[in-house]
Amino acid sequence: MSRHLENEQNINKDLERVLDKNRYYKIFVWSLILVFFVLFIFSLPTLLPKTSKLLFDGEQIFAVPYQSRVENNRIYKRIIWVKDIEEEFYENQLVVVYDDWTDSYWVEKIIEFNNLEEELIVTHNGTTLRIVDYEDVYGEFNRESNFFGNIYYFVSRSFGILIMGSAMFTSLAIYYFGFIRPVKKFNRKFKASYLDE
């Protein structure tokens, strides 16, 4: 093996070791892993809806809460968590019911249920009564979404994932071209100048 070839191999090993130990490179790699993890968590409702329901104890939808009021013919909705009904219906259970007339989901309380007819008598805020079919029940009300839950709802939709993913990858690209690439470029120049001597 020639002396020149041996020097080149030693320099290659040293430069790879320097780049690997470089703190900017380590931050970049860990940031990349974190970005993919965050995108995966926010994509769960779309990619793996059943897993998402198990992990978060339900799914998020826009619905009219049980204690809300209809004012000036306006329906005020909130983001809520809904879980699947695992057992039979029972009185005073809060369920989420789809209403064709308003094209909305409503949180309503069961007053009576009829398993033979598969119908429920439900009330909204204790002021109205109506009969709904079992098939119109979307699920059982779990809880209202908090501030972080609201952010999760909007970001976990396709448009939100696209915006967040674009922002994260743009930041990583700026970081790569601002810190990692100059180190690689310097290493190549150093290697070339050292071997020319």
N, C-alpha and C positions, 0 to 999 in steps of 0.2 A: 504494500500500500504506500502510495507516495505521500510525502510530507504535506503537500498542498491539500490532498483529499482528506487526510487525517485532520488537518486544521479546520477544514470546512465542516466536517462532521461534528467536531467539538464545539465550534461556534454555533452551529444549528441547535445542538442540545442546550447550550447555555442560553441562547436567545429564547427558546421555547420555555425554558425554566423561568426566565425573567418575566416573560409575558404572562405565564400562568400565575406567578406570584404577584403580579401587578394588581394593586387594589382596585383600580378602575375596571379591570377585566373581571375580577371577582364580583364587583357590584353589578356589572352588566349581566353576568350569568344569573345571579340570584334575582335580579329584577325581571329578567326574561321568564324565569320559572314562576315568579309571583304573578306576572301578567297572565300567563296561561292558566294558572290556578284561579285567579279572580274571574277571568272570562268563563272558565268552566262552571264556577259556582253560579254566576249570573245567567248562564245558558241552561241550567238544569231544568227550569220549567218548560223550556222548549224541546231540549234534547231528551231528557229522561223525566217525564212528568210524574210517573209513579214514584220514582226515587225522591224527587223533589217534595212530593206530598208526605212521604215518610220522614224525610229529614226535617222539614219545617212544620210538621203536624198540620198539613192542609195546603190549600192553594189560595192565591189572592184573586179577587174579582172586585169590580165596581158594583156597589149595591146601595140601596136606600136603607140606612140603619133603622133599627126598631124604634128608637126614641126620636127619630127625625120628624119634622113637620113639613107638610106641603104648603108653601106660601106663594100667593099670586100665581097659581098654577105651575109653579116650578118645583121640581123634585131635586133635592140636594143629596148627592150620592157621596159615599166615602169608600175607601179601599178597605176591604175586610178579608179575614181568613175564613175559609170554608173547609170543612172536612167531610169525608164520606160518612153516611149514616150506616153504622155497623150493626145496630140492633133495630128493634121495632120502634115505631113512633110512640111518644108518651105525651101526656098533657103538660103544658107549660114549656115544652121544648121549643127553642128558637131554631127555626129552619129558614133556609134561603129558598125563595120561591120565584120562578120566572113568570112574569106577567106579559102576555102578548100585547095587551092594550097600550101599555107604556113602554114596551120593549126594554124592560129593566128587571133587575133582580131586587127583591124586597126581603128584608129580614122580618119574619112574622112569627107570632107565638101560636102554638097549637092549643085550641080550646077543646076540640073533640076530634076523634079519628074513627073511621069506619073501615075495618079491614075487608069486609065483604064487598062494599062498593068501591073500595080503594080511594076514599075521599077524606079530606081534612077540612075542618072548619078552623080558620085561622083569623087572627086579628093583627092589625098594625097599630102599635101605640095604644092599644086598648080602645080605639075610637071607631074602628070599622070591623065588620065581619064579612068573610066571604068563604066560599067553598072552592077548594082546589083539588085536582087529581094528584095522586101519588107521583105520577110521571112528571109533573111540573115542579117537583121538589128537587132542587139542584144539590143540596147537601145540608149539613147541620152547621149553624153559625158557631164559629169558634171564638173569634176575638176581632176587635177593630185593629187595624194596622197602626203602628206608631210611626214616628218620624223616619227611622231607619228602614222600616218596612215599606213606607211610601217611596223612598228612594230606590229600594230594591225592586219594587213593582215597575217603576218607570224604566230603570236601567235594564231590567231583565227582558223587556220586550225587544223585538228584532231591531227597531230603530235605535233604542238605547244602547244595545250591545255594539251596534255598528259605530255609533259616535264614540263610546268609551274605548272600544278596541282601537279605533283610528287614532284617538288622542294618546293612548298608551304606546302604540307602536311608533307613532311620530316622535314621542319623547325618547324612546329607546334608540331610534335612528339618529336623533340629534346627539344623544350621549355617545353612541358608537362612533359617529364621524367626528365628534369633537374630542374624544379622549382615547378610544381604543385604536382607531385607525392611525392617528399620529404616532402612537407607540410602535405599531407594526412597521410603519414607514421608517421611523428612526432605526429600528432594528435591522431592516433591510439595507439602509444606507451604511450603517455601522459595519455590517457584515461585508458589504461590497468594498468599502474603503480599507477594511482590515486585511482582506484577502489580496487586495491589490498591492499591499506593501511588500 
